[in-house]
Amino acid sequence: MKKSFLQVVVCPLCRGTLRCESFQETEGGEIESGLITCGCGASYPLIGGIPRLLPPALQSMLWEMHPEFFRAYGARLPAELLPDEEKHADKSDSDGATKAQRDTARSFGYEWQAFSEMLPDYESNFRWYFERFAPGSFAGKRILDAGCGTGRHTFHMARSGAHEVVAMDFSQAIEVAARNNSENQNTHFVQADIYHPPFPPDSFDFVYSLGVLHHLPDPEKGFRTLLPLLRAGGYMNIYLYWNLESEAAWRRAALSVITQTRRITTRLPHTLLKKVSWLIAAAFQGAFVLPARALDKFKVTRPLADRVPLGHYRKYSFRVLYTDQFDRFSAPIENRYSRADVAKWFEKEGIEDTVILGGAGWRASGKRAIGIQSDENAAAAPVKAAKLD
């Protein structure tokens, strides 16, 4: 972690100023291991160069992820950070830090380590997610990637001219993201929870969360929590699964079958599910993707390619389809929305210039209006914004 990053983050519980005791540093002066503390009494470990700013109810995940850190530095850590399964077994808080969240973190942590490579396909995928925004839109801006996974979007955003990109994820995938972006010097990484983002209000010019919110226990709450992090006039860009309400009946029926199947697959060991996902992806490749690719070759049949189920995967490699099937069948929580649902999210928060694009889900973006704040953050915002400046 660059020492300057402490000026960007705050305590996720009280938004207080953080201090860091360094245990180990790199030759370049970055902090590799340490202890981050706040005046409110909260403590957070810094492991592998990444600050782990998780709320107490989620910190127990770090014991299984990094037991070597706690063995090496246990004598220098406060008691509340040390492994104690009995004390934390049933611990949760009013903001939804539940067993489902921890299971989700484990699922995505496994997924993004198993599917960690940066594929050439991801550049066009990045452009698809940000289709609404012209080249140069991100130049000179501070940007938050909320739920970065492997950091594939972080990578391309960092090279889009952005001044600074902060990548946040609450799973062990944050380590994969840091490795995949090691050459991008304008990036920072933090393990944190969307419900408790460790940033002051008005911290970013642009915030995006792609394929993440619909895996939360309360997706709309996650959206509302991220919004105050935007400066007035800044844009939010999200991607949500659609519910296919306007699609053909057979497509809705197919989705229902997948939803029922997930009741089984989300309980399978991840190593077994990875094999099952490959078989599912191979079946889909033969039944849908290859025919769609064939239709796409000829001008007269090209319009039909988009009507083939999963036809959009014709533009990507098999590895993308394989990864997405594991993602679909492994995530413990999955929520789906209509276009009207998504529009209502933006309308309720007074977001302006809203654009909602379809195509394998909803890509929705809009501008935070001047003077609009979420009620739960409004009181603290002026003080914290002043500190950031």
TORKOL-4160 file (C-alpha; in steps of 0.2 Angstrom, whole numbers, padded with zeros to 4 digits, m for minus):
389
<pt num="1" X="0000" Y="0000" Z="0000"/>
<pt num="2" X="0006" Y="0017" Z="m0004"/>
<pt num="3" X="0007" Y="0028" Z="0011"/>
<pt num="4" X="m0002" Y="0042" Z="0003"/>
<pt num="5" X="m0018" Y="0030" Z="0002"/>
<pt num="6" X="m0021" Y="0033" Z="0020"/>
<pt num="7" X="m0027" Y="0051" Z="0014"/>
<pt num="8" X="m0040" Y="0043" Z="0003"/>
<pt num="9" X="m0048" Y="0030" Z="0015"/>
<pt num="10" X="m0057" Y="0033" Z="0032"/>
<pt num="11" X="m0063" Y="0021" Z="0045"/>
<pt num="12" X="m0078" Y="0011" Z="0038"/>
<pt num="13" X="m0087" Y="0012" Z="0054"/>
<pt num="14" X="m0086" Y="0030" Z="0060"/>
<pt num="15" X="m0077" Y="0038" Z="0045"/>
<pt num="16" X="m0063" Y="0044" Z="0056"/>
<pt num="17" X="m0045" Y="0047" Z="0051"/>
<pt num="18" X="m0034" Y="0031" Z="0050"/>
<pt num="19" X="m0016" Y="0028" Z="0056"/>
<pt num="20" X="m0005" Y="0014" Z="0051"/>
<pt num="21" X="0009" Y="0005" Z="0061"/>
<pt num="22" X="0020" Y="m0003" Z="0048"/>
<pt num="23" X="0027" Y="m0021" Z="0051"/>
<pt num="24" X="0035" Y="m0023" Z="0034"/>
<pt num="25" X="0039" Y="m0012" Z="0020"/>
<pt num="26" X="0045" Y="m0015" Z="0002"/>
<pt num="27" X="0061" Y="m0008" Z="m0005"/>
<pt num="28" X="0051" Y="0005" Z="m0013"/>
<pt num="29" X="0044" Y="0011" Z="0003"/>
<pt num="30" X="0026" Y="0004" Z="0002"/>
<pt num="31" X="0019" Y="m0005" Z="0017"/>
<pt num="32" X="0017" Y="m0023" Z="0014"/>
<pt num="33" X="0011" Y="m0028" Z="0032"/>
<pt num="34" X="0004" Y="m0018" Z="0046"/>
<pt num="35" X="m0010" Y="m0013" Z="0058"/>
<pt num="36" X="m0022" Y="0001" Z="0054"/>
<pt num="37" X="m0031" Y="0009" Z="0068"/>
<pt num="38" X="m0044" Y="0022" Z="0071"/>
<pt num="39" X="m0048" Y="0033" Z="0086"/>
<pt num="40" X="m0065" Y="0025" Z="0088"/>
<pt num="41" X="m0056" Y="0009" Z="0093"/>
<pt num="42" X="m0058" Y="m0001" Z="0077"/>
<pt num="43" X="m0043" Y="m0010" Z="0070"/>
<pt num="44" X="m0039" Y="m0017" Z="0053"/>
<pt num="45" X="m0025" Y="m0028" Z="0047"/>
<pt num="46" X="m0014" Y="m0023" Z="0031"/>
<pt num="47" X="m0010" Y="m0039" Z="0023"/>
<pt num="48" X="0000" Y="m0042" Z="0007"/>
<pt num="49" X="0001" Y="m0023" Z="0003"/>
<pt num="50" X="m0018" Y="m0022" Z="0004"/>
<pt num="51" X="m0028" Y="m0013" Z="0018"/>
<pt num="52" X="m0042" Y="m0025" Z="0024"/>
<pt num="53" X="m0055" Y="m0012" Z="0030"/>
<pt num="54" X="m0069" Y="m0025" Z="0033"/>
<pt num="55" X="m0082" Y="m0022" Z="0047"/>
<pt num="56" X="m0080" Y="m0033" Z="0062"/>
<pt num="57" X="m0093" Y="m0046" Z="0057"/>
<pt num="58" X="m0083" Y="m0050" Z="0041"/>
<pt num="59" X="m0066" Y="m0049" Z="0048"/>
<pt num="60" X="m0066" Y="m0068" Z="0053"/>
<pt num="61" X="m0064" Y="m0072" Z="0034"/>
<pt num="62" X="m0046" Y="m0065" Z="0035"/>
<pt num="63" X="m0041" Y="m0079" Z="0047"/>
<pt num="64" X="m0044" Y="m0093" Z="0034"/>
<pt num="65" X="m0037" Y="m0082" Z="0020"/>
<pt num="66" X="m0021" Y="m0077" Z="0029"/>
<pt num="67" X="m0017" Y="m0088" Z="0044"/>
<pt num="68" X="0001" Y="m0084" Z="0041"/>
<pt num="69" X="m0001" Y="m0066" Z="0045"/>
<pt num="70" X="m0010" Y="m0069" Z="0061"/>
<pt num="71" X="0004" Y="m0082" Z="0066"/>
<pt num="72" X="0018" Y="m0070" Z="0062"/>
<pt num="73" X="0011" Y="m0054" Z="0070"/>
<pt num="74" X="m0002" Y="m0060" Z="0083"/>
<pt num="75" X="0008" Y="m0053" Z="0097"/>
<pt num="76" X="0007" Y="m0036" Z="0089"/>
<pt num="77" X="m0012" Y="m0036" Z="0085"/>
<pt num="78" X="m0026" Y="m0031" Z="0097"/>
<pt num="79" X="m0037" Y="m0046" Z="0104"/>
<pt num="80" X="m0052" Y="m0042" Z="0093"/>
<pt num="81" X="m0042" Y="m0046" Z="0077"/>
<pt num="82" X="m0036" Y="m0063" Z="0083"/>
<pt num="83" X="m0044" Y="m0079" Z="0078"/>
<pt num="84" X="m0059" Y="m0083" Z="0089"/>
<pt num="85" X="m0072" Y="m0094" Z="0080"/>
<pt num="86" X="m0083" Y="m0095" Z="0095"/>
<pt num="87" X="m0084" Y="m0077" Z="0098"/>
<pt num="88" X="m0088" Y="m0073" Z="0079"/>
<pt num="89" X="m0098" Y="m0088" Z="0074"/>
<pt num="90" X="m0115" Y="m0080" Z="0075"/>
<pt num="91" X="m0109" Y="m0062" Z="0074"/>
<pt num="92" X="m0118" Y="m0051" Z="0062"/>
<pt num="93" X="m0124" Y="m0033" Z="0062"/>
<pt num="94" X="m0139" Y="m0022" Z="0057"/>
<pt num="95" X="m0132" Y="m0018" Z="0040"/>
<pt num="96" X="m0133" Y="m0036" Z="0033"/>
<pt num="97" X="m0116" Y="m0044" Z="0037"/>
<pt num="98" X="m0123" Y="m0061" Z="0037"/>
<pt num="99" X="m0118" Y="m0079" Z="0033"/>
<pt num="100" X="m0124" Y="m0077" Z="0015"/>
<pt num="101" X="m0112" Y="m0062" Z="0013"/>
<pt num="102" X="m0097" Y="m0073" Z="0020"/>
<pt num="103" X="m0102" Y="m0087" Z="0008"/>
<pt num="104" X="m0103" Y="m0075" Z="m0006"/>
<pt num="105" X="m0086" Y="m0069" Z="m0002"/>
<pt num="106" X="m0079" Y="m0087" Z="m0002"/>
<pt num="107" X="m0088" Y="m0091" Z="m0018"/>
<pt num="108" X="m0081" Y="m0076" Z="m0027"/>
<pt num="109" X="m0064" Y="m0077" Z="m0019"/>
<pt num="110" X="m0062" Y="m0095" Z="m0026"/>
<pt num="111" X="m0070" Y="m0090" Z="m0043"/>
<pt num="112" X="m0058" Y="m0076" Z="m0046"/>
<pt num="113" X="m0043" Y="m0085" Z="m0041"/>
<pt num="114" X="m0048" Y="m0100" Z="m0052"/>
<pt num="115" X="m0052" Y="m0089" Z="m0067"/>
<pt num="116" X="m0039" Y="m0076" Z="m0064"/>
<pt num="117" X="m0031" Y="m0073" Z="m0081"/>
<pt num="118" X="m0033" Y="m0057" Z="m0091"/>
<pt num="119" X="m0041" Y="m0061" Z="m0107"/>
<pt num="120" X="m0040" Y="m0051" Z="m0123"/>
<pt num="121" X="m0059" Y="m0052" Z="m0124"/>
<pt num="122" X="m0060" Y="m0041" Z="m0108"/>
<pt num="123" X="m0056" Y="m0025" Z="m0118"/>
<pt num="124" X="m0071" Y="m0026" Z="m0129"/>
<pt num="125" X="m0081" Y="m0031" Z="m0114"/>
<pt num="126" X="m0075" Y="m0015" Z="m0105"/>
<pt num="127" X="m0081" Y="m0005" Z="m0120"/>
<pt num="128" X="m0098" Y="m0013" Z="m0119"/>
<pt num="129" X="m0101" Y="m0009" Z="m0101"/>
<pt num="130" X="m0096" Y="0009" Z="m0104"/>
<pt num="131" X="m0104" Y="0011" Z="m0121"/>
<pt num="132" X="m0113" Y="0027" Z="m0116"/>
<pt num="133" X="m0097" Y="0036" Z="m0112"/>
<pt num="134" X="m0086" Y="0043" Z="m0126"/>
<pt num="135" X="m0067" Y="0040" Z="m0126"/>
<pt num="136" X="m0058" Y="0053" Z="m0115"/>
<pt num="137" X="m0073" Y="0053" Z="m0103"/>
<pt num="138" X="m0062" Y="0047" Z="m0089"/>
<pt num="139" X="m0047" Y="0058" Z="m0092"/>
<pt num="140" X="m0040" Y="0065" Z="m0076"/>
<pt num="141" X="m0053" Y="0058" Z="m0064"/>
<pt num="142" X="m0053" Y="0049" Z="m0048"/>
<pt num="143" X="m0063" Y="0033" Z="m0051"/>
<pt num="144" X="m0070" Y="0019" Z="m0039"/>
<pt num="145" X="m0072" Y="0001" Z="m0045"/>
<pt num="146" X="m0084" Y="m0006" Z="m0032"/>
<pt num="147" X="m0083" Y="m0025" Z="m0033"/>
<pt num="148" X="m0068" Y="m0026" Z="m0044"/>
<pt num="149" X="m0066" Y="m0045" Z="m0045"/>
<pt num="150" X="m0050" Y="m0049" Z="m0055"/>
<pt num="151" X="m0047" Y="m0031" Z="m0059"/>
<pt num="152" X="m0051" Y="m0033" Z="m0077"/>
<pt num="153" X="m0061" Y="m0017" Z="m0078"/>
<pt num="154" X="m0049" Y="m0008" Z="m0066"/>
<pt num="155" X="m0035" Y="m0012" Z="m0079"/>
<pt num="156" X="m0043" Y="m0004" Z="m0094"/>
<pt num="157" X="m0050" Y="0010" Z="m0084"/>
<pt num="158" X="m0032" Y="0014" Z="m0077"/>
<pt num="159" X="m0026" Y="0015" Z="m0095"/>
<pt num="160" X="m0041" Y="0026" Z="m0101"/>
<pt num="161" X="m0033" Y="0042" Z="m0094"/>
<pt num="162" X="m0040" Y="0041" Z="m0077"/>
<pt num="163" X="m0029" Y="0050" Z="m0064"/>
<pt num="164" X="m0032" Y="0037" Z="m0051"/>
<pt num="165" X="m0043" Y="0021" Z="m0049"/>
<pt num="166" X="m0047" Y="0014" Z="m0033"/>
<pt num="167" X="m0052" Y="m0005" Z="m0034"/>
<pt num="168" X="m0063" Y="m0012" Z="m0020"/>
<pt num="169" X="m0068" Y="m0030" Z="m0017"/>
<pt num="170" X="m0074" Y="m0039" Z="m0001"/>
<pt num="171" X="m0067" Y="m0056" Z="m0006"/>
<pt num="172" X="m0050" Y="m0063" Z="m0009"/>
<pt num="173" X="m0051" Y="m0058" Z="m0027"/>
<pt num="174" X="m0044" Y="m0041" Z="m0022"/>
<pt num="175" X="m0027" Y="m0050" Z="m0022"/>
<pt num="176" X="m0029" Y="m0056" Z="m0040"/>
<pt num="177" X="m0034" Y="m0038" Z="m0045"/>
<pt num="178" X="m0018" Y="m0031" Z="m0037"/>
<pt num="179" X="m0008" Y="m0044" Z="m0047"/>
<pt num="180" X="m0017" Y="m0040" Z="m0063"/>
<pt num="181" X="m0014" Y="m0022" Z="m0061"/>
<pt num="182" X="0004" Y="m0022" Z="m0055"/>
<pt num="183" X="0010" Y="m0012" Z="m0070"/>
<pt num="184" X="m0003" Y="0002" Z="m0067"/>
<pt num="185" X="0004" Y="0014" Z="m0055"/>
<pt num="186" X="m0012" Y="0025" Z="m0054"/>
<pt num="187" X="m0021" Y="0011" Z="m0045"/>
<pt num="188" X="m0025" Y="0007" Z="m0027"/>
<pt num="189" X="m0033" Y="m0008" Z="m0019"/>
<pt num="190" X="m0043" Y="m0011" Z="m0003"/>
<pt num="191" X="m0053" Y="m0026" Z="0004"/>
<pt num="192" X="m0069" Y="m0018" Z="0010"/>
<pt num="193" X="m0088" Y="m0021" Z="0010"/>
<pt num="194" X="m0100" Y="m0010" Z="m0001"/>
<pt num="195" X="m0112" Y="m0008" Z="0014"/>
<pt num="196" X="m0097" Y="0000" Z="0023"/>
<pt num="197" X="m0086" Y="0009" Z="0010"/>
<pt num="198" X="m0071" Y="0016" Z="0018"/>
<pt num="199" X="m0071" Y="0033" Z="0009"/>
<pt num="200" X="m0078" Y="0050" Z="0014"/>
<pt num="201" X="m0093" Y="0057" Z="0004"/>
<pt num="202" X="m0089" Y="0066" Z="m0012"/>
<pt num="203" X="m0073" Y="0056" Z="m0015"/>
<pt num="204" X="m0074" Y="0051" Z="m0033"/>
<pt num="205" X="m0078" Y="0059" Z="m0050"/>
<pt num="206" X="m0085" Y="0042" Z="m0056"/>
<pt num="207" X="m0091" Y="0026" Z="m0048"/>
<pt num="208" X="m0095" Y="0010" Z="m0056"/>
<pt num="209" X="m0101" Y="m0007" Z="m0050"/>
<pt num="210" X="m0103" Y="m0020" Z="m0063"/>
<pt num="211" X="m0112" Y="m0037" Z="m0059"/>
<pt num="212" X="m0110" Y="m0035" Z="m0041"/>
<pt num="213" X="m0125" Y="m0027" Z="m0033"/>
<pt num="214" X="m0137" Y="m0040" Z="m0038"/>
<pt num="215" X="m0127" Y="m0053" Z="m0027"/>
<pt num="216" X="m0130" Y="m0042" Z="m0011"/>
<pt num="217" X="m0143" Y="m0046" Z="0002"/>
<pt num="218" X="m0150" Y="m0029" Z="m0001"/>
<pt num="219" X="m0144" Y="m0023" Z="m0018"/>
<pt num="220" X="m0153" Y="m0006" Z="m0018"/>
<pt num="221" X="m0145" Y="m0002" Z="m0001"/>
<pt num="222" X="m0128" Y="m0005" Z="m0009"/>
<pt num="223" X="m0133" Y="0007" Z="m0023"/>
<pt num="224" X="m0138" Y="0020" Z="m0010"/>
<pt num="225" X="m0122" Y="0018" Z="0000"/>
<pt num="226" X="m0111" Y="0020" Z="m0015"/>
<pt num="227" X="m0120" Y="0036" Z="m0022"/>
<pt num="228" X="m0114" Y="0048" Z="m0008"/>
<pt num="229" X="m0096" Y="0044" Z="m0013"/>
<pt num="230" X="m0099" Y="0053" Z="m0029"/>
<pt num="231" X="m0095" Y="0072" Z="m0031"/>
<pt num="232" X="m0110" Y="0082" Z="m0037"/>
<pt num="233" X="m0110" Y="0080" Z="m0056"/>
<pt num="234" X="m0101" Y="0064" Z="m0056"/>
<pt num="235" X="m0108" Y="0048" Z="m0064"/>
<pt num="236" X="m0113" Y="0031" Z="m0057"/>
<pt num="237" X="m0113" Y="0016" Z="m0069"/>
<pt num="238" X="m0120" Y="m0001" Z="m0064"/>
<pt num="239" X="m0124" Y="m0017" Z="m0072"/>
<pt num="240" X="m0139" Y="m0028" Z="m0065"/>
<pt num="241" X="m0146" Y="m0045" Z="m0071"/>
<pt num="242" X="m0163" Y="m0043" Z="m0080"/>
<pt num="243" X="m0178" Y="m0053" Z="m0076"/>
<pt num="244" X="m0183" Y="m0056" Z="m0094"/>
<pt num="245" X="m0201" Y="m0050" Z="m0090"/>
<pt num="246" X="m0203" Y="m0044" Z="m0108"/>
<pt num="247" X="m0195" Y="m0059" Z="m0117"/>
<pt num="248" X="m0203" Y="m0074" Z="m0124"/>
<pt num="249" X="m0211" Y="m0086" Z="m0112"/>
<pt num="250" X="m0199" Y="m0100" Z="m0116"/>
<pt num="251" X="m0184" Y="m0089" Z="m0111"/>
<pt num="252" X="m0193" Y="m0085" Z="m0094"/>
<pt num="253" X="m0196" Y="m0104" Z="m0092"/>
<pt num="254" X="m0177" Y="m0107" Z="m0096"/>
<pt num="255" X="m0172" Y="m0095" Z="m0083"/>
<pt num="256" X="m0184" Y="m0103" Z="m0070"/>
<pt num="257" X="m0176" Y="m0119" Z="m0073"/>
<pt num="258" X="m0158" Y="m0111" Z="m0070"/>
<pt num="259" X="m0165" Y="m0103" Z="m0054"/>
<pt num="260" X="m0171" Y="m0120" Z="m0048"/>
<pt num="261" X="m0154" Y="m0128" Z="m0053"/>
<pt num="262" X="m0145" Y="m0115" Z="m0043"/>
<pt num="263" X="m0153" Y="m0122" Z="m0027"/>
<pt num="264" X="m0142" Y="m0137" Z="m0030"/>
<pt num="265" X="m0126" Y="m0130" Z="m0038"/>
<pt num="266" X="m0124" Y="m0117" Z="m0024"/>
<pt num="267" X="m0121" Y="m0131" Z="m0012"/>
<pt num="268" X="m0108" Y="m0140" Z="m0022"/>
<pt num="269" X="m0090" Y="m0139" Z="m0017"/>
<pt num="270" X="m0082" Y="m0126" Z="m0028"/>
<pt num="271" X="m0069" Y="m0139" Z="m0036"/>
<pt num="272" X="m0084" Y="m0150" Z="m0042"/>
<pt num="273" X="m0094" Y="m0135" Z="m0048"/>
<pt num="274" X="m0080" Y="m0129" Z="m0058"/>
<pt num="275" X="m0080" Y="m0146" Z="m0068"/>
<pt num="276" X="m0099" Y="m0145" Z="m0069"/>
<pt num="277" X="m0098" Y="m0127" Z="m0076"/>
<pt num="278" X="m0086" Y="m0133" Z="m0089"/>
<pt num="279" X="m0099" Y="m0146" Z="m0095"/>
<pt num="280" X="m0113" Y="m0134" Z="m0095"/>
<pt num="281" X="m0103" Y="m0121" Z="m0105"/>
<pt num="282" X="m0098" Y="m0134" Z="m0117"/>
<pt num="283" X="m0116" Y="m0139" Z="m0120"/>
<pt num="284" X="m0121" Y="m0121" Z="m0122"/>
<pt num="285" X="m0106" Y="m0118" Z="m0134"/>
<pt num="286" X="m0112" Y="m0132" Z="m0146"/>
<pt num="287" X="m0131" Y="m0128" Z="m0144"/>
<pt num="288" X="m0131" Y="m0109" Z="m0145"/>
<pt num="289" X="m0115" Y="m0100" Z="m0147"/>
<pt num="290" X="m0108" Y="m0109" Z="m0162"/>
<pt num="291" X="m0124" Y="m0108" Z="m0172"/>
<pt num="292" X="m0125" Y="m0089" Z="m0167"/>
<pt num="293" X="m0107" Y="m0087" Z="m0174"/>
<pt num="294" X="m0112" Y="m0096" Z="m0190"/>
<pt num="295" X="m0127" Y="m0084" Z="m0192"/>
<pt num="296" X="m0116" Y="m0069" Z="m0189"/>
<pt num="297" X="m0105" Y="m0073" Z="m0204"/>
<pt num="298" X="m0118" Y="m0068" Z="m0217"/>
<pt num="299" X="m0127" Y="m0051" Z="m0218"/>
<pt num="300" X="m0143" Y="m0059" Z="m0222"/>
<pt num="301" X="m0144" Y="m0070" Z="m0206"/>
<pt num="302" X="m0134" Y="m0058" Z="m0195"/>
<pt num="303" X="m0150" Y="m0051" Z="m0187"/>
<pt num="304" X="m0155" Y="m0068" Z="m0181"/>
<pt num="305" X="m0139" Y="m0071" Z="m0171"/>
<pt num="306" X="m0144" Y="m0059" Z="m0158"/>
<pt num="307" X="m0160" Y="m0069" Z="m0156"/>
<pt num="308" X="m0151" Y="m0085" Z="m0152"/>
<pt num="309" X="m0150" Y="m0089" Z="m0133"/>
<pt num="310" X="m0133" Y="m0084" Z="m0127"/>
<pt num="311" X="m0130" Y="m0077" Z="m0144"/>
<pt num="312" X="m0119" Y="m0063" Z="m0137"/>
<pt num="313" X="m0106" Y="m0075" Z="m0132"/>
<pt num="314" X="m0102" Y="m0077" Z="m0150"/>
<pt num="315" X="m0091" Y="m0062" Z="m0149"/>
<pt num="316" X="m0080" Y="m0069" Z="m0135"/>
<pt num="317" X="m0069" Y="m0085" Z="m0131"/>
<pt num="318" X="m0076" Y="m0101" Z="m0123"/>
<pt num="319" X="m0066" Y="m0096" Z="m0108"/>
<pt num="320" X="m0078" Y="m0081" Z="m0105"/>
<pt num="321" X="m0093" Y="m0092" Z="m0107"/>
<pt num="322" X="m0085" Y="m0105" Z="m0095"/>
<pt num="323" X="m0081" Y="m0091" Z="m0082"/>
<pt num="324" X="m0099" Y="m0084" Z="m0083"/>
<pt num="325" X="m0107" Y="m0101" Z="m0080"/>
<pt num="326" X="m0097" Y="m0104" Z="m0064"/>
<pt num="327" X="m0102" Y="m0087" Z="m0059"/>
<pt num="328" X="m0120" Y="m0090" Z="m0062"/>
<pt num="329" X="m0121" Y="m0106" Z="m0053"/>
<pt num="330" X="m0110" Y="m0103" Z="m0039"/>
<pt num="331" X="m0116" Y="m0086" Z="m0031"/>
<pt num="332" X="m0126" Y="m0089" Z="m0016"/>
<pt num="333" X="m0137" Y="m0073" Z="m0019"/>
<pt num="334" X="m0144" Y="m0068" Z="m0036"/>
<pt num="335" X="m0157" Y="m0054" Z="m0038"/>
<pt num="336" X="m0165" Y="m0049" Z="m0055"/>
<pt num="337" X="m0174" Y="m0033" Z="m0061"/>
<pt num="338" X="m0185" Y="m0026" Z="m0074"/>
<pt num="339" X="m0181" Y="m0010" Z="m0083"/>
<pt num="340" X="m0194" Y="m0001" Z="m0073"/>
<pt num="341" X="m0186" Y="m0007" Z="m0056"/>
<pt num="342" X="m0169" Y="0000" Z="m0062"/>
<pt num="343" X="m0176" Y="0017" Z="m0067"/>
<pt num="344" X="m0185" Y="0018" Z="m0050"/>
<pt num="345" X="m0168" Y="0016" Z="m0041"/>
<pt num="346" X="m0161" Y="0031" Z="m0050"/>
<pt num="347" X="m0177" Y="0042" Z="m0049"/>
<pt num="348" X="m0179" Y="0039" Z="m0030"/>
<pt num="349" X="m0161" Y="0046" Z="m0028"/>
<pt num="350" X="m0164" Y="0061" Z="m0039"/>
<pt num="351" X="m0151" Y="0056" Z="m0052"/>
<pt num="352" X="m0151" Y="0065" Z="m0068"/>
<pt num="353" X="m0147" Y="0061" Z="m0086"/>
<pt num="354" X="m0151" Y="0043" Z="m0083"/>
<pt num="355" X="m0148" Y="0031" Z="m0097"/>
<pt num="356" X="m0153" Y="0012" Z="m0097"/>
<pt num="357" X="m0146" Y="0001" Z="m0110"/>
<pt num="358" X="m0151" Y="m0017" Z="m0112"/>
<pt num="359" X="m0142" Y="m0032" Z="m0120"/>
<pt num="360" X="m0139" Y="m0047" Z="m0108"/>
<pt num="361" X="m0144" Y="m0036" Z="m0093"/>
<pt num="362" X="m0146" Y="m0018" Z="m0088"/>
<pt num="363" X="m0132" Y="m0006" Z="m0090"/>
<pt num="364" X="m0138" Y="0010" Z="m0081"/>
<pt num="365" X="m0129" Y="0026" Z="m0078"/>
<pt num="366" X="m0134" Y="0043" Z="m0072"/>
<pt num="367" X="m0127" Y="0059" Z="m0064"/>
<pt num="368" X="m0128" Y="0064" Z="m0046"/>
<pt num="369" X="m0137" Y="0080" Z="m0045"/>
<pt num="370" X="m0130" Y="0095" Z="m0035"/>
<pt num="371" X="m0137" Y="0095" Z="m0017"/>
<pt num="372" X="m0144" Y="0077" Z="m0017"/>
<pt num="373" X="m0138" Y="0066" Z="m0003"/>
<pt num="374" X="m0144" Y="0050" Z="0004"/>
<pt num="375" X="m0152" Y="0053" Z="0021"/>
<pt num="376" X="m0141" Y="0041" Z="0031"/>
<pt num="377" X="m0126" Y="0050" Z="0025"/>
<pt num="378" X="m0131" Y="0068" Z="0024"/>
<pt num="379" X="m0127" Y="0073" Z="0042"/>
<pt num="380" X="m0109" Y="0067" Z="0041"/>
<pt num="381" X="m0105" Y="0073" Z="0023"/>
<pt num="382" X="m0100" Y="0091" Z="0025"/>
<pt num="383" X="m0087" Y="0087" Z="0039"/>
<pt num="384" X="m0079" Y="0073" Z="0029"/>
<pt num="385" X="m0079" Y="0082" Z="0013"/>
<pt num="386" X="m0070" Y="0096" Z="0021"/>
<pt num="387" X="m0057" Y="0084" Z="0028"/>
<pt num="388" X="m0054" Y="0077" Z="0011"/>
<pt num="389" X="m0051" Y="0094" Z="0003"/>
